[in-house]
């Protein structure tokens, strides 16, 4: 039984690490996308900020 408890704790720790990594990557992707939109707008593109926000929250 002791080995089973240790395995369960390791699995939970691994799942938490995966979730934290996924969240971090999602935030980085969002930040890069927002930076790209800013550059595009500064170069003369029309404003479309509401689209990335909606798209991001639907998929996140």
Residue frames as a rotation matrix with the C-alpha (Angstrom) as fourth column:
UNK 1
0.555 0.832 0.000 0.00
0.832 -0.555 0.000 0.00
0.000 0.000 -1.000 0.00
UNK 2
0.315 -0.500 -0.807 2.81
0.299 -0.754 0.585 2.39
-0.901 -0.426 -0.088 0.77
UNK 3
-0.730 -0.619 0.290 4.15
0.425 -0.079 0.902 2.24
-0.535 0.781 0.321 -2.80
UNK 4
-0.139 0.785 0.604 0.67
0.958 -0.047 0.282 2.98
0.249 0.618 -0.745 -4.11
UNK 5
0.703 0.392 -0.593 0.42
0.589 -0.789 0.176 6.16
-0.399 -0.473 -0.785 -2.00
UNK 6
-0.147 -0.856 -0.496 3.81
0.152 -0.515 0.844 7.36
-0.977 0.049 0.205 -3.20
UNK 7
-0.726 -0.072 0.684 2.85
0.670 0.156 0.726 6.67
-0.159 0.985 -0.065 -6.81
UNK 8
0.318 0.926 0.202 -0.40
0.937 -0.339 0.081 8.60
0.144 0.164 -0.976 -6.39
UNK 9
0.560 -0.175 -0.810 1.46
0.316 -0.858 0.404 11.58
-0.765 -0.483 -0.426 -4.89
UNK 10
-0.561 -0.828 -0.026 3.93
0.229 -0.186 0.955 11.54
-0.796 0.530 0.294 -7.76
UNK 11
-0.444 0.476 0.759 1.13
0.890 0.134 0.436 11.40
0.106 0.869 -0.483 -10.32
UNK 12
0.655 0.707 -0.267 -0.63
0.743 -0.667 0.056 14.35
-0.139 -0.236 -0.962 -8.70
UNK 13
0.198 -0.678 -0.708 2.62
0.137 -0.696 0.705 16.33
-0.971 -0.237 -0.045 -8.58
UNK 14
-0.749 -0.478 0.459 3.25
0.470 0.105 0.877 15.56
-0.467 0.872 0.146 -12.25
UNK 15
0.003 0.845 0.535 -0.28
0.981 -0.107 0.164 16.61
0.195 0.524 -0.829 -13.21
UNK 16
0.723 0.229 -0.652 0.15
0.466 -0.858 0.216 19.89
-0.510 -0.460 -0.727 -11.32
UNK 17
-0.264 -0.902 -0.341 3.49
0.132 -0.384 0.914 20.53
-0.955 0.196 0.220 -13.02
UNK 18
-0.650 0.100 0.754 1.94
0.755 0.194 0.626 19.87
-0.084 0.976 -0.202 -16.43
UNK 19
0.431 0.899 0.084 -0.97
0.900 -0.435 0.040 22.20
0.072 0.058 -0.996 -15.65
UNK 20
0.512 -0.317 -0.799 1.37
0.236 -0.842 0.486 24.98
-0.826 -0.437 -0.356 -14.48
UNK 21
-0.613 -0.780 0.125 3.53
0.282 -0.068 0.957 24.58
-0.738 0.622 0.262 -17.58
UNK 22
-0.342 0.587 0.734 0.49
0.931 0.105 0.350 24.67
0.128 0.803 -0.582 -19.85
UNK 23
0.693 0.618 -0.370 -0.79
0.683 -0.727 0.064 27.81
-0.229 -0.297 -0.927 -18.14
UNK 24
0.107 -0.761 -0.640 2.60
0.118 -0.629 0.768 29.49
-0.987 -0.158 0.022 -18.44
UNK 25
-0.766 -0.395 0.507 2.85
0.497 0.136 0.857 28.65
-0.408 0.908 0.092 -22.13
UNK 26
0.090 0.891 0.445 -0.69
0.985 -0.147 0.094 29.92
0.149 0.430 -0.890 -22.74
UNK 27
0.695 0.114 -0.710 0.15
0.388 -0.891 0.237 33.22
-0.605 -0.440 -0.663 -21.04
UNK 28
-0.357 -0.899 -0.252 3.33
0.116 -0.310 0.943 33.55
-0.927 0.308 0.216 -23.10
UNK 29
-0.597 0.207 0.775 1.38
0.800 0.232 0.554 32.87
-0.066 0.950 -0.304 -26.30
UNK 30
0.526 0.850 -0.036 -1.23
0.850 -0.527 -0.016 35.48
-0.033 -0.022 -0.999 -25.36
UNK 31
0.430 -0.438 -0.790 1.47
0.174 -0.818 0.548 38.06
-0.886 -0.373 -0.275 -24.58
UNK 32
-0.684 -0.701 0.199 3.24
0.291 -0.012 0.957 37.45
-0.669 0.713 0.212 -27.91
UNK 33
-0.265 0.676 0.687 -0.04
0.957 0.096 0.274 37.69
0.119 0.730 -0.673 -29.79
UNK 34
0.717 0.536 -0.445 -0.93
0.619 -0.783 0.055 40.97
-0.319 -0.315 -0.894 -28.09
UNK 35
-0.030 -0.819 -0.572 2.53
0.059 -0.573 0.817 42.36
-0.998 -0.009 0.065 -28.90
UNK 36
-0.744 -0.217 0.632 2.09
0.593 0.223 0.774 41.34
-0.309 0.950 -0.038 -32.54
UNK 37
0.261 0.913 0.313 -1.29
0.960 -0.278 0.010 43.10
0.097 0.298 -0.950 -32.66
UNK 38
0.591 -0.102 -0.800 0.27
0.295 -0.896 0.332 46.28
-0.751 -0.432 -0.499 -31.25
UNK 39
-0.525 -0.844 -0.113 3.02
0.118 -0.203 0.972 46.23
-0.843 0.497 0.206 -33.88
UNK 40
-0.523 0.395 0.755 0.48
0.852 0.267 0.451 45.59
-0.023 0.879 -0.476 -36.63
UNK 41
0.588 0.794 -0.155 -1.68
0.798 -0.601 -0.054 48.51
-0.136 -0.092 -0.986 -35.47
UNK 42
0.307 -0.560 -0.770 1.33
0.094 -0.787 0.610 50.81
-0.947 -0.260 -0.189 -35.26
UNK 43
-0.761 -0.622 0.187 2.21
0.201 0.048 0.978 49.92
-0.617 0.782 0.089 -38.83
UNK 44
-0.770 0.468 -0.434 -1.21
-0.632 -0.652 0.418 51.02
-0.088 0.596 0.798 -40.05
UNK 45
-0.769 0.536 -0.348 -3.48
0.350 0.809 0.472 48.04
0.534 0.241 -0.810 -39.56
UNK 46
-0.022 0.833 0.553 -7.00
-0.473 -0.496 0.728 48.56
0.881 -0.245 0.405 -38.29
UNK 47
-0.568 -0.163 0.807 -7.76
-0.823 0.108 -0.557 47.87
0.004 -0.981 -0.195 -34.64
UNK 48
0.159 0.614 -0.774 -8.88
-0.410 0.754 0.514 44.34
0.898 0.236 0.371 -33.88
UNK 49
-0.715 -0.570 0.405 -8.06
-0.573 0.144 -0.807 44.01
0.402 -0.809 -0.430 -30.18
UNK 50
-0.003 0.776 0.630 -11.44
-0.938 0.216 -0.272 42.62
-0.347 -0.592 0.727 -29.23
UNK 51
0.646 0.246 -0.723 -10.98
-0.595 0.755 -0.275 39.61
0.478 0.608 0.634 -31.54
UNK 52
-0.324 -0.808 -0.492 -7.84
-0.206 0.568 -0.797 38.24
0.923 -0.156 -0.351 -29.86
UNK 53
-0.728 0.076 0.682 -9.41
-0.686 -0.079 -0.723 38.67
-0.001 -0.994 0.110 -26.42
UNK 54
0.356 0.926 0.129 -12.55
-0.901 0.376 -0.217 36.78
-0.249 -0.039 0.968 -27.40
UNK 55
0.531 -0.214 -0.820 -10.60
-0.438 0.759 -0.482 34.12
0.726 0.615 0.309 -29.25
UNK 56
-0.564 -0.826 0.011 -8.17
-0.402 0.263 -0.877 33.65
0.721 -0.499 -0.480 -26.37
UNK 57
-0.585 0.348 0.732 -10.86
-0.765 0.061 -0.641 33.23
-0.268 -0.936 0.230 -23.72
UNK 58
0.564 0.775 -0.284 -12.88
-0.825 0.532 -0.189 30.82
0.005 0.341 0.940 -25.84
UNK 59
0.504 -0.424 -0.752 -9.90
-0.214 0.783 -0.584 28.50
0.837 0.456 0.304 -26.35
UNK 60
-0.487 -0.794 0.364 -8.19
-0.546 -0.049 -0.836 28.88
0.682 -0.606 -0.410 -22.96
